[in-house]
Amino acid sequence: MKRKSLYIGAAFLAIAGLSSCSDSYLDVQPESSVKQENLGEETVAQTALNGLYESMNHQYVGLELNQNVGESTVGTVVFDNYGTDYVSGIWGLSGLYSWDILSNDRLYFNIIGWDYYYGIIGQANRIINAIPQSSADAESEEFNQNLASIKAQALGMRAHAYTRLMSLYANRWEESNNGERYCIVLRTDSEIGDSPLVKQNDVYKLIYDDCEEAVKLFDLSEITEREKWQINKNVVYGVLSRAALLKHDWQTALDSAEAAMDGYTVAQGDDLFLGYIEDSNDIIWSMDPSFETTYYWSWGSHYACNGAYVNSWGIGGGSINYDLYRQLDPKDERCKYFFTPDKLAQLPKVLNPAKLTEKDFWNEKLVDVTDMLCMSSTTLYDRTGKDKNGYGMLNCVIGWCYQYLTKTFKGNLSALDNEDGFYNYIFITKKQGDDHSISMRVDNSHYANACKLHFGAQCKFFSVPPYGSMQYPWMRASEMALTKAEALYMLGREGEAKTAFNEFQSKRVAGFSSKKSGDALLQEIKISRRAELWGEGHNFFDLKRWGERHERREWKANDPTSGNVCPGERLTEEQKSPAYCNGWRLPIPQREFEYNRAIDLSLLDK
């Protein structure tokens, strides 16, 4: 069923290297002729709200880069790639890992977050300002519950956008002079004009106030039905919890995380392996799984392990940083997501006929350094020249992918069917010699061949052909459970923190009970959070607020102690430092301060 929506502004005009002093990216005028005063009418306000949500899933046009679908794209391109734990086939060699581009105020990667989130804010402001009702008007005869719900959702969206902006463009709380450092622009009205930089405390106050009012309005509206891509009270609490983490307000982070989880459960067992092609009670907020506005530019088409572009290009699925993987318990359920050296020992002989071992992940005859550490190139069949049958890593890739589909994956396998038989990096057919040069028998009636698969590649995220639709998660109960454990620890309630963490971690490692205390316990919580939220657009947010090193280690031939980042992206000691680029702070885009004459960039150093 199609939704009637009024898509307001939020146009992406940024492309790599684009320079412009135009103010058009801030233009949030609606595409239709609806006037601002009409947005106070219930039906019009609802249509505008639908448009606001649509902008989070929208297939943006006017870009040379065709992957923009709003929220999820920003999460991957910026928050994951600028972190340490996501190794991207698409973005791996573009300077993101070494951060050579981090101070460039004209580059796509640094301005996409600014453009997108201020577009969200502009749309939300129009709705908020057009609906005069507040929680203080609850006893009024004119109080409209539907309008109250619409305004609550717009307030929650604005709070979310400002929280994400603060995680990208503001100083860490430790370097904020208790929130008195200047950071970003605060826009709260429908007018687009000059607006000065404000202090962090000003932005956090707005976020907290918006969340508080949104919760009150949700309660007064008594409307609880919604789709997962819409905001409800739980999402607002989750947004508040994230903002509180940024400013180290641990009590608010704890209380809000617990409130966000109300009615939701941490995923465990089969729910961990649904591939996010269907809903679970762990998901609090997610991408719209329909393809009415995204078509073939969806997040899943580029980044899911069975995405159409992964099929066509052989890149994009993403891999885990092996240094993070090494820190996980081998019995951790999340280890199953990734093609890593330990998987070879788990394959039966028929799926590993060359008897490859872990050290072969660093065999330069089997791993293509020139192709993002590809493990499955057809030129790399032969292990050492000794095996006359040409068996090698390709067979292991096919075997692992097939085993994942048939033994690990718990989603709707029939939903993954497509014309060319492509699943998770492999093509499956019932007849040897069909398209894609099918080469290996995987069971009594099927053969398979693989496209490119890289060291550490993931099978966490699947999508539904042909457009890559899915329920990519923006907020989960699992995230909030880990926030709870961290906040309890930071509040000095270590015993309760350990209990909360054990409760969560035992759903990932059977029988888990932490033996750690002090900082070692905190590090255990952090590692679990990084593994849990891998690929979900949180990495930069967490590592920045923790003040962690920006560590990515390169792959070295015949060195099993090395990493799995493609050589050529070596980080300097300066770039590894938590203080690099003013504490992992992206620059304000050039065209913002060229258009917005009220900005005084010198304030950022005060």
ABEGO torsion letter per residue (X at the ends): XBBBBBBBEGBBABBBGBBBABAAAABABBABABBAAAAABAAAAAAAAAAAAAAAABBBBGBABAABAEAAAAAAAAAAAABAABBBAAAAAAGAAAGAAAABAABAAAAAAAAAAAAAAAAAAAAAAABABBAAAAABAABBAAAAAAAAAAAAAAAAAAAAAAAAABBBAAAAGGGABBBBBBBABABBBBBBBBBAAAAAAAAAAAAAAAAAAAAAAGBABBBAABBBAAAAAAAAAAAAAAAGBAAAAAAAAAAAABGBBBBBEAAAAAGGABBBAABABBBBABAAAAEAABAAAAABAABAAAAAAGBGAEBBBAAAAAABBAABAAAAABBBAAAAAABBAAABAAGBBAAAAABAAABBAABGGBAABAAAABAAGABAAGBBAAAAAAAAAAAAAAAABABBAAAABBAAGBBBGBBBBABBGBBGGBABBABAABBBBBBBBBBGBBAABBBBOAAGBBBBBABBAAAAAAAAAAAAAAAGBAAAAAAAAAAAAAAABBGBBBABBEAAAAAAAAAAAAAAABGAGAAAAAAAAAGBBBBBBBBBBGBAABBABBBGABBBAAAABAABGGGGBBBBBAAAAAABAABBAAAAAX
